[in-house]
């Protein structure tokens, strides 16, 4: 299984860390590291953004649920 195939199974923290490392290597790595980083960066960026959006939606839903008036049993 390649790293690209494993991205969806990674935790949010692992995706963020891998993305940070890939960005660093794309700028500071040797040619082989830059090539590898360039290959996975688009997928990592997409995955990180999708997960960020999902977290925002969950947060928004929780806040909306907290604002709903609750019925009190008489």
DSSP file (Angstrom, degrees, kcal/mol; ACC not computed):
  #  RESIDUE AA STRUCTURE BP1 BP2  ACC     N-H-->O    O-->H-N    N-H-->O    O-->H-N    TCO  KAPPA ALPHA  PHI   PSI    X-CA   Y-CA   Z-CA
    1    1 A X              0   0    0      0, 0.0     2,-0.1     0, 0.0     5,-0.0   0.000 360.0 360.0 360.0 129.9    0.0    0.0    0.0
    2    2 A X     >  -     0   0    0      1,-0.1     4,-1.3     4,-0.0     3,-0.1  -0.347 360.0-109.0 -82.4 166.3    1.4    3.4   -1.0
    3    3 A X  H  > S+     0   0    0      1,-0.2     4,-1.1     2,-0.2     3,-0.3   0.889 119.7  56.9 -61.9 -39.6    1.4    6.5    1.2
    4    4 A X  H  4 S+     0   0    0      1,-0.2     3,-0.4     2,-0.2     4,-0.4   0.880 106.8  49.1 -59.5 -38.0   -1.2    8.0   -1.1
    5    5 A X  H  4 S+     0   0    0      1,-0.2     3,-0.3    -3,-0.1    -1,-0.2   0.780 109.4  53.2 -72.2 -26.4   -3.5    5.1   -0.5
    6    6 A X  H >X S+     0   0    0     -4,-1.3     3,-1.2    -3,-0.3     4,-0.7   0.653  83.0  90.0 -83.2 -16.6   -3.0    5.3    3.3
    7    7 A X  G >< S+     0   0    0     -4,-1.1     3,-1.4    -3,-0.4    -1,-0.2   0.879  83.3  52.8 -53.5 -47.3   -3.9    9.0    3.6
    8    8 A X  G 34 S+     0   0    0     -4,-0.4    -1,-0.3    -3,-0.3    -2,-0.1   0.799 108.8  51.8 -61.1 -25.6   -7.6    8.5    4.2
    9    9 A X  G <4 S+     0   0    0     -3,-1.2    -1,-0.3    -4,-0.2    -2,-0.2   0.554  89.7 101.8 -87.1  -8.1   -6.9    6.1    7.0
   10   10 A X  S << S-     0   0    0     -3,-1.4     2,-0.0    -4,-0.7    -3,-0.0  -0.395  77.9-110.1 -75.0 152.9   -4.6    8.5    8.8
   11   11 A X     >  -     0   0    0      1,-0.1     4,-2.3    -2,-0.1     5,-0.2  -0.321  32.2-105.2 -73.0 165.0   -5.7   10.4   11.9
   12   12 A X  H  > S+     0   0    0      1,-0.2     4,-2.4     2,-0.2     5,-0.2   0.911 123.1  51.0 -57.6 -43.0   -6.2   14.2   11.6
   13   13 A X  H  > S+     0   0    0      1,-0.2     4,-2.5     2,-0.2    -1,-0.2   0.896 109.0  50.6 -62.9 -41.0   -3.0   14.8   13.5
   14   14 A X  H  > S+     0   0    0      2,-0.2     4,-2.6     1,-0.2    -1,-0.2   0.886 109.8  50.6 -65.4 -38.7   -1.1   12.4   11.2
   15   15 A X  H  X S+     0   0    0     -4,-2.3     4,-2.6     2,-0.2    -2,-0.2   0.935 111.8  47.2 -63.9 -45.8   -2.4   14.2    8.1
   16   16 A X  H  X S+     0   0    0     -4,-2.4     4,-2.4     2,-0.2    -2,-0.2   0.919 114.5  46.7 -63.0 -43.6   -1.4   17.6    9.5
   17   17 A X  H  X S+     0   0    0     -4,-2.5     4,-2.4     2,-0.2    -2,-0.2   0.920 113.5  47.7 -65.4 -43.4    2.1   16.4   10.5
   18   18 A X  H  X S+     0   0    0     -4,-2.6     4,-2.7     2,-0.2    -2,-0.2   0.894 111.4  51.5 -64.8 -39.5    2.7   14.7    7.2
   19   19 A X  H  X S+     0   0    0     -4,-2.6     4,-2.5    -5,-0.2    -2,-0.2   0.924 110.0  49.0 -62.2 -44.9    1.5   17.8    5.3
   20   20 A X  H  X S+     0   0    0     -4,-2.4     4,-2.3     1,-0.2    -2,-0.2   0.912 113.3  47.4 -61.8 -42.2    3.9   20.0    7.3
   21   21 A X  H  X S+     0   0    0     -4,-2.4     4,-2.8     2,-0.2    -2,-0.2   0.910 111.5  50.1 -66.1 -41.5    6.8   17.6    6.6
   22   22 A X  H  X S+     0   0    0     -4,-2.7     4,-2.1     2,-0.2    -2,-0.2   0.909 111.0  49.2 -64.1 -41.4    6.0   17.4    2.9
   23   23 A X  H  X S+     0   0    0     -4,-2.5     4,-0.9     2,-0.2    -1,-0.2   0.924 112.6  48.1 -63.0 -43.4    5.8   21.2    2.7
   24   24 A X  H >X S+     0   0    0     -4,-2.3     4,-2.9     1,-0.2     3,-0.8   0.937 113.1  47.2 -62.2 -46.5    9.2   21.5    4.5
   25   25 A X  H 3X S+     0   0    0     -4,-2.8     4,-1.9     1,-0.2    -1,-0.2   0.826 103.9  61.6 -67.0 -30.5   10.8   18.8    2.2
   26   26 A X  H 3< S+     0   0    0     -4,-2.1    -1,-0.2    -5,-0.2    -2,-0.2   0.770 117.7  30.6 -66.4 -22.8    9.4   20.5   -0.9
   27   27 A X  H << S+     0   0    0     -4,-0.9    -2,-0.2    -3,-0.8    -1,-0.2   0.788 135.8  22.4-100.0 -36.2   11.4   23.6    0.0
   28   28 A X  H  < S+     0   0    0     -4,-2.9    -3,-0.2    -5,-0.2    -2,-0.2   0.511  97.3  98.8-115.0  -7.0   14.5   22.2    1.8
   29   29 A X  S  < S-     0   0    0     -4,-1.9     2,-0.0    -5,-0.3    -4,-0.0  -0.161  76.3 -96.2 -79.4 173.7   14.9   18.6    0.8
   30   30 A X     >  -     0   0    0      1,-0.1     4,-2.8     4,-0.0     5,-0.2  -0.217  52.6 -86.6 -76.2 179.7   17.2   17.1   -1.8
   31   31 A X  H  > S+     0   0    0      1,-0.2     4,-2.2     2,-0.2     5,-0.2   0.878 129.4  49.6 -59.9 -40.2   15.8   16.4   -5.3
   32   32 A X  H  > S+     0   0    0      2,-0.2     4,-2.2     1,-0.2    -1,-0.2   0.913 113.3  46.5 -65.6 -42.4   14.4   13.0   -4.5
   33   33 A X  H  > S+     0   0    0      2,-0.2     4,-2.6     1,-0.2    -2,-0.2   0.884 111.4  52.0 -67.0 -39.5   12.6   14.4   -1.4
   34   34 A X  H  X S+     0   0    0     -4,-2.8     4,-2.4     2,-0.2    -2,-0.2   0.900 110.3  48.8 -63.4 -40.5   11.3   17.3   -3.3
   35   35 A X  H  X S+     0   0    0     -4,-2.2     4,-1.5    -5,-0.2    -2,-0.2   0.912 112.6  47.2 -65.8 -43.0    9.9   15.0   -6.0
   36   36 A X  H  X S+     0   0    0     -4,-2.2     4,-1.5     2,-0.2    -2,-0.2   0.908 113.0  49.0 -65.4 -41.9    8.3   12.7   -3.4
   37   37 A X  H  X S+     0   0    0     -4,-2.6     4,-2.4     1,-0.2    -2,-0.2   0.913 108.6  53.1 -63.8 -43.0    6.8   15.7   -1.6
   38   38 A X  H  X S+     0   0    0     -4,-2.4     4,-0.6     1,-0.2    -1,-0.2   0.828 106.7  54.7 -62.0 -31.4    5.4   17.2   -4.8
   39   39 A X  H  < S+     0   0    0     -4,-1.5     4,-0.3     1,-0.2    -1,-0.2   0.876 118.7  30.3 -70.3 -38.4    3.7   13.9   -5.5
   40   40 A X  H  X S+     0   0    0     -4,-1.5     4,-2.5    -3,-0.2     5,-0.2   0.658  97.1  85.5 -99.5 -15.6    1.8   13.7   -2.2
   41   41 A X  H  X S+     0   0    0     -4,-2.4     4,-2.9     1,-0.2     5,-0.3   0.905  88.5  50.8 -55.5 -48.1    1.3   17.4   -1.5
   42   42 A X  H  X S+     0   0    0     -4,-0.6     4,-2.1     1,-0.2    -1,-0.2   0.918 113.5  45.3 -59.2 -42.0   -1.9   17.9   -3.5
   43   43 A X  H  > S+     0   0    0     -4,-0.3     4,-2.5     2,-0.2    -1,-0.2   0.909 114.6  48.1 -66.4 -41.7   -3.6   14.8   -1.9
   44   44 A X  H  X S+     0   0    0     -4,-2.5     4,-2.8     2,-0.2     5,-0.2   0.911 111.5  49.8 -65.9 -42.1   -2.5   15.9    1.6
   45   45 A X  H  X S+     0   0    0     -4,-2.9     4,-2.2    -5,-0.2    -1,-0.2   0.910 112.6  47.6 -63.3 -42.0   -3.7   19.4    1.1
   46   46 A X  H  X S+     0   0    0     -4,-2.1     4,-2.4    -5,-0.3    -2,-0.2   0.936 113.9  46.7 -63.1 -47.4   -7.1   18.2   -0.2
   47   47 A X  H  X S+     0   0    0     -4,-2.5     4,-2.3     1,-0.2    -2,-0.2   0.913 112.3  49.8 -62.7 -44.3   -7.5   15.8    2.7
   48   48 A X  H  X S+     0   0    0     -4,-2.8     4,-2.1     1,-0.2    -1,-0.2   0.903 112.2  47.9 -62.7 -41.3   -6.5   18.3    5.3
   49   49 A X  H  X S+     0   0    0     -4,-2.2     4,-2.5    -5,-0.2    -2,-0.2   0.906 110.8  50.6 -67.5 -41.5   -8.9   20.9    3.9
   50   50 A X  H  X S+     0   0    0     -4,-2.4     4,-2.2     1,-0.2    -2,-0.2   0.911 112.4  47.1 -61.7 -42.5  -11.8   18.4    3.8
   51   51 A X  H  X S+     0   0    0     -4,-2.3     4,-2.2     2,-0.2    -1,-0.2   0.873 110.7  52.0 -67.7 -36.9  -11.1   17.4    7.4
   52   52 A X  H  X S+     0   0    0     -4,-2.1     4,-2.3     2,-0.2    -2,-0.2   0.925 110.6  48.1 -64.0 -44.6  -11.0   21.0    8.4
   53   53 A X  H  X S+     0   0    0     -4,-2.5     4,-2.4     1,-0.2    -2,-0.2   0.900 110.3  51.8 -62.6 -40.9  -14.3   21.7    6.8
   54   54 A X  H  X S+     0   0    0     -4,-2.2     4,-2.3     2,-0.2    -1,-0.2   0.902 109.5  49.9 -63.2 -41.2  -15.9   18.7    8.4
   55   55 A X  H  X S+     0   0    0     -4,-2.2     4,-2.4     2,-0.2    -1,-0.2   0.911 110.3  50.5 -63.1 -41.8  -14.6   19.8   11.9
   56   56 A X  H  X S+     0   0    0     -4,-2.3     4,-2.6     1,-0.2    -2,-0.2   0.906 110.5  49.4 -62.6 -41.4  -16.1   23.3   11.2
   57   57 A X  H  X S+     0   0    0     -4,-2.4     4,-2.5     2,-0.2    -1,-0.2   0.904 111.0  49.2 -64.5 -41.9  -19.4   21.8   10.3
   58   58 A X  H  X S+     0   0    0     -4,-2.3     4,-2.3     2,-0.2    -2,-0.2   0.913 112.7  48.1 -63.4 -41.5  -19.5   19.6   13.4
   59   59 A X  H  X S+     0   0    0     -4,-2.4     4,-2.4     2,-0.2    -2,-0.2   0.918 111.2  50.3 -64.0 -43.6  -18.7   22.6   15.5
   60   60 A X  H  X S+     0   0    0     -4,-2.6     4,-2.3     1,-0.2    -2,-0.2   0.908 111.0  49.1 -61.5 -42.5  -21.4   24.7   13.8
   61   61 A X  H  X S+     0   0    0     -4,-2.5     4,-2.3     2,-0.2    -1,-0.2   0.897 110.6  50.4 -64.9 -40.8  -23.9   21.9   14.4
   62   62 A X  H  X S+     0   0    0     -4,-2.3     4,-1.9     2,-0.2    -2,-0.2   0.912 111.5  48.0 -63.5 -42.3  -23.0   21.6   18.1
   63   63 A X  H  X S+     0   0    0     -4,-2.4     4,-1.3     2,-0.2    -2,-0.2   0.902 111.5  50.0 -66.1 -40.2  -23.3   25.3   18.6
   64   64 A X  H  X S+     0   0    0     -4,-2.3     4,-1.0     1,-0.2    -1,-0.2   0.900 110.6  50.1 -64.9 -39.9  -26.7   25.4   16.8
   65   65 A X  H  < S+     0   0    0     -4,-2.3     3,-0.4     1,-0.2    -1,-0.2   0.863 108.3  53.1 -66.3 -35.2  -27.9   22.5   19.0
   66   66 A X  H  < S+     0   0    0     -4,-1.9    -1,-0.2     1,-0.2    -2,-0.2   0.783 107.0  52.9 -70.8 -26.7  -26.8   24.3   22.1
   67   67 A X  H  < S+     0   0    0     -4,-1.3    -1,-0.2    -3,-0.2    -2,-0.2   0.697  83.8 104.6 -81.9 -19.8  -28.7   27.4   21.2
   68   68 A X  S  < S-     0   0    0     -4,-1.0     2,-0.2    -3,-0.4    -3,-0.0  -0.388  80.8-113.8 -64.1 133.8  -32.0   25.5   20.7
   69   69 A X        -     0   0    0     -2,-0.1     2,-0.4     1,-0.1    -1,-0.1  -0.495  30.1-136.6 -68.4 136.3  -34.4   26.2   23.5
   70   70 A X        -     0   0    0     -2,-0.2     2,-0.3    -3,-0.1    -1,-0.1  -0.767  13.5-121.0 -97.5 139.4  -35.0   23.0   25.5
   71   71 A X        -     0   0    0     -2,-0.4     2,-0.5     1,-0.0    -1,-0.0  -0.596  23.0-144.1 -77.9 135.6  -38.5   22.1   26.6
   72   72 A X        -     0   0    0     -2,-0.3     2,-0.2     2,-0.0    -1,-0.0  -0.883  16.6-122.5-103.2 128.4  -38.8   21.7   30.3
   73   73 A X              0   0    0     -2,-0.5     0, 0.0     1,-0.1     0, 0.0  -0.492 360.0 360.0 -70.1 134.8  -41.2   19.0   31.6
   74   74 A X              0   0    0     -2,-0.2    -1,-0.1     0, 0.0    -2,-0.0   0.447 360.0 360.0 -89.2 360.0  -43.9   20.4   33.8
